[in-house]
Amino acid sequence: MYKALGISEEVVNFGEKVLEGLSERFKKIDENAEFNQLKVLKAMQDNKVSEACLLGTTGYGYNDIGREKLEAVYASVFHTEDALVRPQITCGTHALALALMSNLRPGDMLFSPVGKPYDTLEEVIGIRESKGSLAEYGVSYSQVDLLPDGSFDFDNIKKTLLENDNIKLCTIQRSKGYQTRPTLSVARIGELISFIKSVKKDVICMVDNCYGEFVDTVEPTDVGADMVVGSLIKNPGGGLAPIGGYIAGTKECVENAAYRLTSPGLGKEVGASLGILPQFYQGFFLAPTVTASALKGAIFAANIYEKLGFDVCPNATEDRHDIIQAVTFGKAEGVIAFCQGVQAAAPVDSFVAPEPWDMPGYDAQVIMAAGAFVSGSSIELSADGPIKPPYSVFFQGGLTWPHAKLGILKTLQSLVDAGIVSISSLK
């Protein structure tokens, strides 16, 4: 079947050799998935999810029992006071913008103690000028970069907190984004939050949890985060949610977000679920095992490309804290060939070849490969990257481990066919 899918014997054999050393890593991933699966199941049982919860509402969406129970399930899993889980939240960037804009006021300062945020947030914040940014509403911004070794610059974090009385909210991006810095573990996030609160106890700590849900058995809200924010077309949607985002946290933070999403005076009481709840519930139920498949794919990719001499982040043996695997090729042709390999492994639109394009929210052309059942879903097999130095590609997803494995083998075949990897290096 691999041959029928266009993968040579040399590529298949190289992949099988790499897999021989990964059985213990995969066993640990399966153990975490089992724990998280039981955690989600218990939350659904504790909140008495019933068949009636799967029925949608229309119009105003008043008394939507399924919507209310789903948000209670999320709050139970993330161990928070409340949650907002809505199809009206269009994507991860929207969820983050909603959390920020609802909990910051003119004159407040937003602070990032982990360096520059993901590209699309630059326009939300106003780092790059954009209509409706936080900057336009009088919210200022400051950041402290990570140290060269990836550790926190505690001295400058403390200095910034003490020198700016108007710091209201700290944003902590868990995943690497389009960078090659390490993803932050939940333990490190807890250490950072504890330090921030020791200096300024009332500051709100928000974690961009995209790509990190269910990778570990604990979440940032278990170690002090006031809010976690994410997208349902990433990990927690389990590949079934066709849209949506979530904010889980303190009652006040979530209430503020609800009033911003809908209207002052209405908040969480409105927002019809429109028959989408079965996908939200079932996707969340499947999310731990789907995330496990994506993690296996990421580890497989790291080991494949590290053995071939490419820089990878995380490396082949590091612990994992999100589902993203970065591979640096040093030239645009490598990024393009890799993405075209991922596309060729897709169940949808496998016959098209992705090309770089001017994508909204980015300062360079971006290439994206995702032949997905849900458009743009990055829990499904996908890869993307900006066409700029150091020319790194970011691979993530895979609803099943066999598909993730095929995707990685197909990327290697694409690089071999493009002459970027030689057949002799596979022996």
LODRENMI-229911 format. One record per atom (N, C-alpha, C): x negated, y negated, z. Coordinates in steps of 0.2 Angstrom, whole numbers, plus 2048, in hexadecimal, padded with zeros to 3 digits. Each point is the difference from the previous one (the first is absolute). Layout:
BEGIN
XYZ
...
END
This chain:
BEGIN
7FC806800
8047FA800
7FC7FA800
7FA800804
7FC7FA7FF
7FD7FF7F9
7FF8057FD
7FD8007F9
8067FD7FB
806802802
8067FD7FC
8017F9801
7FE7FE806
8017F9802
7F97FB7FE
7FC8037FC
7FA7FD7FD
7FA7FF805
7FF805804
7FB7FF805
7FB8067FE
7FA7FF7FF
7FB8057FE
7FE804806
7FD8067FE
7FE805805
7FB7FD805
7FB7FC7FD
7FB7FD804
8037FC806
8057FC7FE
8037FB805
804804805
8038057FE
804804805
7FB804805
7FB8037FD
7FB803804
7FD7FB805
7FE7FA7FE
7FD7FC804
8057FE806
8067FF7FE
8057FE806
801806805
8008067FD
801806805
7FA801805
7FA7FE7FD
7FA800805
8007FB805
8037FA7FE
8017FB805
805802805
8058037FE
806802805
7FD805805
7FB8047FE
7FE805805
7FE7FD807
7FE7FA800
7FE7FE807
8057FB803
8068007FE
8057FC803
806803804
7FF806801
806804803
8017FE807
7FB7FE804
8017FE807
8037F9800
7FE7FC7FB
8037F9800
8078007FE
8028057FC
8078007FE
804803805
7FD805804
804803806
8027FA805
7FB7FC801
8017FA805
8067FC7FD
8007FE7FA
8057FC7FD
807803801
8008077FF
806804800
803800808
7FB800804
8027FF808
8037FA801
7FD7FA7FE
8037FA801
8077FF7FC
8018037FA
8067FF7FD
805804804
7FF806803
804804804
8037FB806
7FB7FD803
8027FC806
8057FA7FE
7FE7FD7FA
8047FA7FE
8068027FD
8018067FD
8068037FE
805801806
7FD803805
804801806
8027F9803
7FC7FB800
8017FA803
8067FC7FC
8008017FA
8067FD7FC
806804801
800806800
806804801
8037FF807
7FB7FF805
8037FF807
8037F9800
7FE7FB7FD
8037FA7FF
8078007FD
8008047FB
8078017FD
805803804
7FD805804
805804804
8027FB806
7FB7FD803
8017FC806
8057FA7FE
8007FE7FA
8047FA7FE
8078037FD
801807800
8068037FE
8027FE7F9
7FB8017FB
8027FE7F9
8058057FE
8057FE7FD
8058057FE
8017FF7F8
8058047FD
8018007F9
8037F97FE
8047FD805
8037F97FF
7FB7FB7FF
7FA801803
7FA7FB7FF
7FE8007F9
8018057FC
7FD8007F9
8057FC7FB
8067FE802
8047FC7FC
7FF7F9800
8007FD7FA
7FE7F97FF
8067FB801
7FE7FA801
8057FA800
7FF7FC7FA
8057FB7FF
8007FB7FB
8017FA803
8007FA7FC
8027FA802
7FC7FD806
8037FE805
7FC7FD806
7FC806803
802806800
7FD805804
801800807
8057FD803
802800807
800808802
7FF801806
801806804
7FD8067FC
7FA7FF7FD
7FD8057FC
7FC805805
803805802
7FD805805
7FA8037FE
8008027F9
7FA8037FD
7FA7FC801
8017F97FE
7FA7FB800
7FE7FF807
805800805
7FE7FF807
7FC806803
8028067FE
7FD806803
7F98007FD
7FF7FF7F9
7FA8007FD
7FB7FC804
8027FA801
7FC7FB803
7FE802807
805803804
7FE803806
7FB806800
8018047FA
7FB8057FF
7F97FE7FF
7FF7FA7FC
7FA7FD7FF
7FD7FE807
8047FC804
7FE7FE806
7FE805805
803806800
7FE806804
7F98027FE
7FF8017F9
7FA8037FE
7FA7FB801
8017FA7FF
7FB7FB801
7FF7FD808
805803804
8007FE807
8017F9801
8057FD7FC
8017F8801
8077FF802
8017FA802
8077FE803
8058007FA
7FE7FE7FA
8047FF7FA
7FD8017FA
8048017FA
7FD8007FA
8057FE7FB
7FD7FD7FA
8047FE7FA
7FE8047FA
8048047FE
7FF8047FA
8057FF7FB
7FE7FD7FA
8057FE7FB
7FE8007F9
8058027FC
7FE8007F9
8007F97FD
8027FB804
8007F97FE
7F87FD800
7FC804804
7F97FE800
7FD8047FA
7FD7FC7FC
7FF8027F9
7F98047FF
7FB7FF805
7FA8037FF
7FC7FE807
7FA803800
7FC7FF806
7FE7F8801
7FE7FD7FA
7FF7F9801
8067FC803
8058017FD
8077FD803
800801807
7FF807802
801801807
7FB7FC805
7FA8007FD
7FB7FC804
8027F8800
8027FE7FA
8027F9800
8067FE805
805805800
8057FF804
7FE800807
7FC805802
7FE800807
7FC7FA802
7FC7FD7FC
7FC7FA801
8047FA800
8047FF7FB
8047FA7FF
8067FF806
802806802
805800805
7FE7FF807
7F9801801
7FD7FF807
7FB7FB801
7FF7FC7FB
7FC7FA800
8047FA7FF
7FE7FA803
8047FA7FF
7FB7FB7FE
8027FA7FD
7FC7FB7FE
7FB7FD806
7FA8007FE
7FB7FE806
7FC806803
8038067FF
7FD806802
7FA8027FB
7FB804803
7FB8037FC
800807800
7FF8037FA
7FF8077FF
7F9802800
7FE805803
7F9802801
7FF8077FE
7FB8017FB
7FE8077FF
7F9801803
7FF805804
7FA801803
7FC8067FC
8038027FB
7FD8057FC
7FE7FE7F9
7FF7FA7FF
7FE7FD7F9
8067FF7FC
7FF7FF7F9
8057FE7FB
805806800
8067FE7FF
8058047FF
8018037F9
8048057FF
8028027F9
8027FB7FB
7FE8007FA
8007FB7FB
8077FD800
805804800
8077FD7FF
8027FC806
7FD800806
8027FC806
7FC7F97FF
7FB7FF7FC
7FD7FA7FF
8057FB7FE
8058017FC
8057FB7FE
8057FF805
802806804
8047FF805
7FE7FB805
7F9801802
7FD7FC805
7FF7F97FD
7FE7FF7FA
7FE7FA7FD
7F97FF7FF
7FC806801
7F98007FE
7FF7FE7F9
8048037FC
8017FE7F9
8077FC800
8007FA7FD
8067FC800
8068047FC
806800804
8058037FD
8077FD803
8057FF7FC
8067FD803
803805805
8027FC806
803804805
7FB803805
7FA7FF7FF
7FB803805
8017FD807
7FC804805
8007FD806
7FD7F9801
7FB7FF7FC
7FD7FA800
8047FA7FE
8058017FC
8057FB7FE
8047FE806
801805804
8057FF806
7FC7FE806
7F97FE7FF
7FD7FD806
7FD806804
7FF8067FE
7FC805804
7F98017FD
7FC7FF805
7F88007FE
7FE807801
7FA8017FD
7FD807800
7F8800802
7FE805803
7F9800802
7FE808800
7FA8017FE
7FE807800
7F9801803
7FF806803
7F9802802
7FE8067FC
7FB8007FC
7FE8067FC
7FD805805
8018067FD
7FC806803
7F97FF800
7FC803804
7F9800800
7FE8047FA
7FA8007FE
7FD8047FA
801807801
800802806
800808801
808802801
8047FB7FF
807802801
8037FF806
7FC7FE805
8037FF807
8037F9801
804800806
8037F9801
7FB7FB803
8017FA7FE
7FC7FA802
8037FE806
800803806
8037FE806
7FF7F9802
7F97FE800
7FE7F9802
8047FB7FC
8008007F9
8047FB7FC
807801801
803806801
807801801
8027FC806
7FC801806
8027FD806
7FF7F87FF
7FB7FE7FD
7FF7F97FF
8067FD7FC
8028037FB
8067FE7FC
8067FF804
801805804
806801804
8007FA805
7FB7FF803
7FF7FA805
8007F97FE
7FE8007F9
8007F97FD
8067FE7FD
8058057FF
8067FE7FC
806802805
8027FB803
806802805
8068027FC
8007FE7F9
8078017FC
8008077FD
7FB804801
8008077FD
806804803
8058017FC
806804802
8008077FF
7FD8027FA
8008077FE
7FA8027FD
7FD806801
7FA8037FE
8038057FB
7FD8007FA
8028057FB
7FA8057FF
801806801
7FB8057FF
8028057FB
7FC8007FA
8018057FB
7FC806801
804806801
7FD806801
7FC8037FB
8038007FA
7FD8037FA
7FB7FB7FD
7FC8037FB
7FA7FC7FD
8037FB7FB
8058017FD
8027FC7FA
7FB8017FA
7FF7FB7FC
7FB8007FB
7FA7FE803
7FE803805
7F97FF803
7FD807801
7FA800802
7FC807801
7FE800808
8047FC804
7FE800807
804806803
7FE802806
804806803
8077FE801
804805800
807800802
800800808
8047FC803
800800807
804806803
7FD803805
803806803
8057FD805
805804803
8057FD805
7FC7FF806
7FB804802
7FC7FE806
7FC7FA7FF
7FD7FE7FB
7FD7FA7FF
8057FA800
8068017FD
8057FB800
8027FE807
801806804
8017FF807
7FB7FC804
7FA8017FF
7FA7FD803
8007F87FE
8027FF7FA
8007F97FE
8067FC803
806803800
8067FD803
7FF7FF807
7FD805804
7FE7FF807
7FC7FA801
7FB7FF7FC
7FB7FB801
8047F97FE
8048007FB
8037FA7FE
8057FE806
804804803
8047FF805
7FD7FE806
7FA802801
7FC7FE806
7FE7F9800
7FF7FD7FA
7FE7F97FF
8067FC7FF
8068027FD
8067FC7FF
806805800
802801806
805806801
8077FF7FD
8027FA7FE
8067FF7FD
8008007F8
7FA8017FD
8008007F9
8038077FD
8047FF7FB
8038067FD
7FB8037FB
7FF807801
7FC8047FC
8048047FB
7FF7FF7FA
8048037FA
7FB8047FD
8028077FE
7FB8047FC
8048027FA
7FC7FE7FA
8028037FA
7FE8077FF
806804801
7FF807801
8008047F9
8007FC7FA
8018047FA
7FA8057FF
8028067FD
7FC8057FF
7FE804806
8017FE806
7FE803806
805804804
8068007FF
805803803
7FF808800
800803806
800808800
7F98037FE
7FB7FB7FF
7FA8037FF
7FD803807
8027FC805
7FE802807
806802804
7FF803806
806801804
8037FB804
7FC7FA800
8027FA803
8007FA7FB
8047FB802
8017FA7FB
7FD7FA804
7FF7FA7FD
7FE7FA803
8047FE806
8078017FF
8047FE806
7FF804806
7FD8067FF
7FE804806
7FA7FD804
7FC7FB7FD
7FA7FD803
8017F9801
8067FD800
8017F9802
8027FB7FA
8018037FA
8027FB7FB
8087FE801
8017FA7FF
8077FD801
8048027FA
7FD8007FA
8048027FA
7FB8047FC
8048057FC
7FC8047FB
8057FF7FA
7FD7FF7FA
8047FE7FA
7FD8057FA
8058027FC
7FE8047FA
8058017FB
7FF8037FB
8048017FA
803807800
8068017FE
8038077FF
7FE8037FA
7FD7FD7FB
7FD8047FA
7F9802801
7FE7FF806
7F9803803
802806804
7FC801805
800806804
807802803
8047FB804
806802803
8068017FC
8007FF7FA
8058017FB
8008077FE
7FA804801
8008077FE
8008017F9
8007FB7FB
8018017F9
8078007FE
8057FF804
8078007FF
8037F9800
7FD7FC804
8037F9801
7FF7FD7F9
8057FD7FD
7FE7FC7FA
7FF7F9801
8007FE806
7FF7F8801
800800808
7FE7FA802
8017FF807
7F97FF804
8017FD806
7FA7FE805
803801807
7FB7FF805
802801807
7FC7FB804
8037FE805
7FC7FC805
803803807
7FB803804
801803806
7FC7FC806
8047FF805
7FC7FC805
8047FE806
7FE7FA803
8047FE806
8077FD7FD
805800805
8077FE7FE
8007F97FD
7FC7FB803
8007F97FE
7FD8007F9
7FA8037FF
7FD8007F9
8048037FB
804805801
8048037FB
8067FC7FF
8037FD805
8067FC800
7FE7FA7FC
7FA7FD801
7FE7FA7FC
8008027F8
7FD8067FF
8008027F9
8078017FD
804803804
8078017FD
8037FA7FE
8007FB804
8037F97FF
7FD7FD7FA
7F98017FF
7FD7FE7FA
8028037F9
801807801
8028047FA
8077FF7FE
8057FF805
8077FE7FE
8017F9801
8027FE806
8027F9802
8007FF807
7FF7FA802
8017FF807
807801802
801804806
807801802
8028077FE
7FD8037FA
8028067FE
7FB806802
7FA7FF7FE
7FB804802
8018077FE
7FF805804
8018077FE
8078037FF
8057FB801
807803800
8028017F9
7FC7FD7FB
8028007F9
7FA8037FC
8028037FA
7FB8037FB
8038077FF
8048007FA
8038077FE
7FA8057FE
801806802
7FB8057FE
8018037F9
8067FF7FD
8028027F9
7FE8077FE
801805805
7FF8077FE
7F9802800
7FB7FC802
7F9802800
7FE804806
804800805
7FE803806
7FD807800
8038057FC
7FD806800
7F98017FE
7FE7FB7FB
7F98007FE
7FC7FE806
8027FB803
7FC7FD806
7FF805805
806803802
7FF805806
7FC8067FE
8018037FA
7FD8067FE
7F87FE7FE
7FF7FA7FD
7F97FE7FF
7FC800806
8037FD805
7FD7FF807
7FF807803
8048047FF
800807803
7FA8047FC
7FF7FF7FA
7FB8037FC
7F97FC801
8007FA802
7FA7FC800
7FA803803
800803806
7FA803802
7FD8057FC
8038057FD
7FD8057FB
7FE7FD7FA
8047FB7FD
7FE7FC7FA
7F97FD801
8007FC806
7FA7FD802
7FA804800
801806803
7FB805801
7FD8027F9
8048017FB
7FE8027F9
7FC7FA7FD
8027FA801
7FC7FB7FE
7F97FF803
800802807
7FA800803
7FB8057FD
8028067FF
7FC8057FD
7FD7FE7F9
8057FD7FC
7FD7FD7FA
7FB7FB801
8007FC805
7FB7FA801
7FA804802
800804804
7FA804803
7FD8047FA
8048037FC
7FD8047FA
7FD7FB7FB
8037FA7FF
7FD7FB7FC
7F97FD802
8007FF807
7FA7FE803
7FA8057FF
801806801
7FB8057FF
7FE8017F9
8058007FC
7FE8017F8
7FB7FA7FE
8027FA802
7FC7FA7FD
7FA7FF804
800801806
7FA800804
7FA8057FD
8038067FF
7FB8057FD
7FD7FE7F9
8047FC7FD
7FE7FD7F9
7FC7FA801
7FF7FD806
7FB7FB801
8037F9800
807800800
8037F9800
8027FE808
8007F9801
8017FE806
808801802
801803805
807801802
8027FD807
8067FE801
8027FD807
807802801
801804805
7FC803805
7FB8057FD
7FB802803
7FB8057FD
803807801
7FD8057FE
8038077FF
801803807
7FD7FE805
801803807
8037FB805
8017FA7FF
8037FC805
807802801
8027FE806
807801802
8057FB7FC
8068027FF
8047FC7FC
8067FC804
8017FA7FE
8047FB803
8067FD7FC
7FF8027F9
8057FE7FB
8008057FB
8048007FB
8008047FA
7FC7FE7FA
7FC7FA801
7FD7FD7FA
7F98037FF
7FE8017FA
7F98027FF
7FD7FB7FB
7FB7FD802
7FC7FB7FB
7FA8047FD
7FF7FF7F9
7FB8037FD
7FD7FA7FC
7F97FE801
7FD7FB7FC
7FC8027FA
8027FE7FA
7FC8027FA
7FB7FB7FE
8017F9802
7FB7FB7FE
8017FE7F9
8058027FC
8027FE7FA
8078017FE
8037FB7FC
8078017FF
8038067FD
7FB8037FB
8028067FD
802806804
7FC800806
801805805
807800803
8027FA802
8067FE803
8068027FB
7FF7FE7FA
8058017FB
8018087FE
7FA803800
8018077FE
803804806
7FE7FE806
803804806
8087FF800
8027FA7FF
8077FE800
8048047FA
7FD8007FB
8038047FA
800807801
7FC803804
800807802
806801805
8017FC805
806800804
8068007FC
8017FB7FC
8068007FC
8018067FC
7FB8037FD
8018067FC
802806804
7FF800807
802805804
8077FF803
8047FB7FE
8067FE803
8068047FD
805801803
8068037FE
8057FB7FB
7FF7FA801
8037FB7FC
7FB7FB7FD
8017FF7F9
7FC7FC7FC
7F9802800
7FF807800
7F98027FF
7FD7FF7FA
8047FE7FB
7FD7FF7F9
7FE7F97FE
8017FC805
7FD7F97FF
7FA7FF804
7FC7FB7FD
7F97FE803
8017F9803
7FF800807
8007F9803
7FA7FC7FE
8017F9800
7FB7FB7FE
8007FB805
7FB7FC801
8007FB805
8057FA7FD
8037FD805
8047FA7FE
8007FB806
8037FA7FE
8017FA805
806801804
7FF804806
805801804
8017FB805
8077FE802
8017FB804
7FE801807
7FD7FB803
7FD800807
7F9802801
7FC8017FA
7F9802800
7FC7FB7FC
7FA7FF802
7FB7FB7FD
7FC8037FA
8018067FF
7FD8047FA
8048057FD
7FF8027FA
8048057FD
800806804
805804800
801806804
8028067FC
7FD806801
8038057FC
803805805
8068027FE
804805805
8038067FC
7FF806803
8028067FD
805803805
8068017FE
805803805
8068037FB
7FF8067FE
8068037FC
804803805
8047FB804
804802806
8088017FE
803803805
807801800
8037F9802
7FD7FD805
8027F9802
7FA7FB7FE
8027FB7FC
7FC7FC7FD
7FB7FC805
7FA8017FF
7FB7FC805
7FF804806
803806801
7FF804806
7F9802801
7FD7FE806
7F9802801
7FF805805
806804802
7FF806803
8008067FB
8037FE7FA
7FF8057FB
7F97FF7FD
7FD8057FC
7FA8007FD
7FF7F97FC
7FB7FC803
7FF7FA7FC
7F87FD802
7FE7FC7FB
7FA7FC801
8007FA7FD
7FC7FB803
8007F97FD
7FA7FD803
7FE7FA7FD
7FA7FC801
8007FA7FC
7FD7FB803
7FE7FA7FD
7FA8017FB
8017FD7FA
7FA8007FC
7FB7FA801
7FC801805
7FB7FC803
7FB803804
7FA7FE800
7FB803805
803801807
7FE806803
7FB8057FE
8038067FB
8067FE7FE
8048057FB
801807804
8057FF805
802805804
8078027FE
802807800
8068027FF
803802807
807800801
803802806
8058057FF
7FF806802
8048067FF
804801806
8078027FF
804802806
8068047FD
803803805
8068047FF
7FF8077FD
8068027FF
8018077FE
805804804
8068017FD
806802804
7FE807802
7FC8047FD
7FE807801
7F9800800
7FD805803
7F9801800
7FE8027F9
8038057FD
7FE8027F9
8007FB7FB
8057FB801
8007FA7FB
7FA7FC801
7FE7FE807
7FB7FC801
7F98037FE
800807800
7FA8037FE
7FF8007F8
8068017FD
8007FF7F9
7FE7F97FE
8027FB803
7FF7F97FE
7F87FF801
7FD802805
7F97FF801
7FC8047FA
8028067FF
7FC8037FB
8017FD7F9
8067FD7FF
8017FC7FA
7FC7FA7FF
7FF7FD806
7FC7FA800
7F98027FE
7FD805802
7FA8027FF
7FF8027F9
8058047FD
8008017F9
8007FA7FB
8047FB802
8007FA7FD
7F97FC800
7FD801805
7F97FD801
7FB8047FC
8018067FF
7FB8047FC
8027FF7F9
8067FF7FE
8027FF7F9
7FD7F97FE
8007FB805
7FE7FA7FE
7F87FF800
7FD805802
7F8800800
7FD7FD806
8057FF805
7FD7FD807
7FD805805
8038067FF
7FE805804
7FE8067FB
7FA803801
7FD8057FC
802807802
8018047FB
802807802
7FB803804
7F97FF7FE
7FB803804
8007FE807
8037FA802
8007FF807
805804804
8048047FD
805804803
7FE807802
7FA8017FE
7FD807800
7FC801807
END
